[in-house]
Amino acid sequence: TGSNWTVDLNQGSYLNNSTGLFTAPVAGLYQVNVVVRTSSNSNSGINQIIIRKTAASGGAVTTQIMVEFGVNTSMNHAGGSTIVKMAAGDTLKFDVTAGSISFDGNDSWSVAYLG
C-alpha cells in the first residue's frame, strides 16, 4: 500500500516495478536490503513481507528475508538484509504474505550485485 513504491535506479531493467520481481542478470553474490512500515499499529493480525528466491534451474523457492510486525505493534519501521548467492536467471520477489505493508519516504528495498 502507499504511493512511494518508486524505482530510483534500475540499471539494466532487471527489476519489474509492477510485480516486484528482480531477475539476476549474472551469477554471483547479491546484497539484498528491505525496510518497510506496518500499515497500522492497531492490527488484529500480523503484517508480514517475505523476499523469496526462485532458482531458474529446478524452480526451488527459498526465503531470504522475512519482516513481521506483531498484533498491535508499537514498532513502525523494520528491516532486514542478507547476501544471496544467485545464478543468472534466478529471481527475487517481494511478497506481502500477511496483512498490509506500507512504504513511505523512510522505506525501501534494494538489490545490488557484489561480484
N, C-alpha and C positions, 0 to 999 in steps of 0.2 A: 504494500500500500504506500501511498505517498507520491509525491511528484518529483523526487530528487534522484530517480534512477536515470542518471545520465552517464555517458561514456566520455571521460576526459581524454583518454588516449587508447587507440585500438590499432596499433601498428600491425599491418598485415591483415586486419579484419578477422582475427581468429576468435573473437567473442561475438556471438549472436546476441545483440542487445535486446531483441524481443523475446528470446527464450531463456537467456541467462546461460547458454551453453558455450563453453570455451573448448576449442579443439587444438591440441598441441600440434604445432607445425613440424617440430623436430623432436627426436628423443633427447632426454636429459632430465635435469633437476629443475623444478619449478617452485618458486616461493608463492604460497597462497595465503592471503590475508582476508579477514572479514570482520567488520564491525557493524552491528545492527542495533535497532531500537525496538523495545517492546511497543506494541500498539496501544497498550493500556496498563496502568498499574493496578487495576481492579478486575482483572480477568478471572473468570471462574475455572479456566483450564490453562494449560501451559501454552506458551508460544515457542516455536522451535524452528530452526533452519538447519539443514544439513547440506554440506558440499560433498557431492559424491563423484568418484572417478569411475568411468566405464572404460574398460580395456577395448581397444579397437580389435584385438585378436582374441576371440573367445567370449567377449562381452561380460566378463566378470565385473561386478559392481562392488566397490568398497567405499566406506565412509572415510572422509579425510578430515573434516571439521564438523563439529556439531555445537551449536549455541542454543541454550534453552533457558527460558525465563519461567520461573515457577508461578503458581497461583498467587495473586495479589502481591506481586513482587514490588520491592522498593527500588530495584535496580532499573535504570533506564536504558543504558547502552552496555553492550558486552561484545566481546570479540574473541577470535582465535586465529592461529596461524600455524602453518606447517610447511615442510618441504616435501614435495611429491615427486617420485620418480615416474616419468611418463614416457611412453613410446609415441612415435609420430602417429597421429590419428586418435589417440586416447582423448577422452573428453572429461571435463569437469562441469557439473551442473549445480547451480544454486537453487535449492528447493525449500520452500516453506512447507514443512511437513505437519505442523500443528498450529492452530490459532492464526494470528496475523502478525506480520513483521513490518515495521515502517523504516523508511530511510529519511533522514533529514541531513542537514549540512554537516553533521558530525559522523556520518556513516559511509561505509564503502566496502567494496570487495575488489580484490585485485589478484592478478596472476602475473608473475614476472619470470622469464627464463633466466636461469642461473648458469647453465652450461652443462 
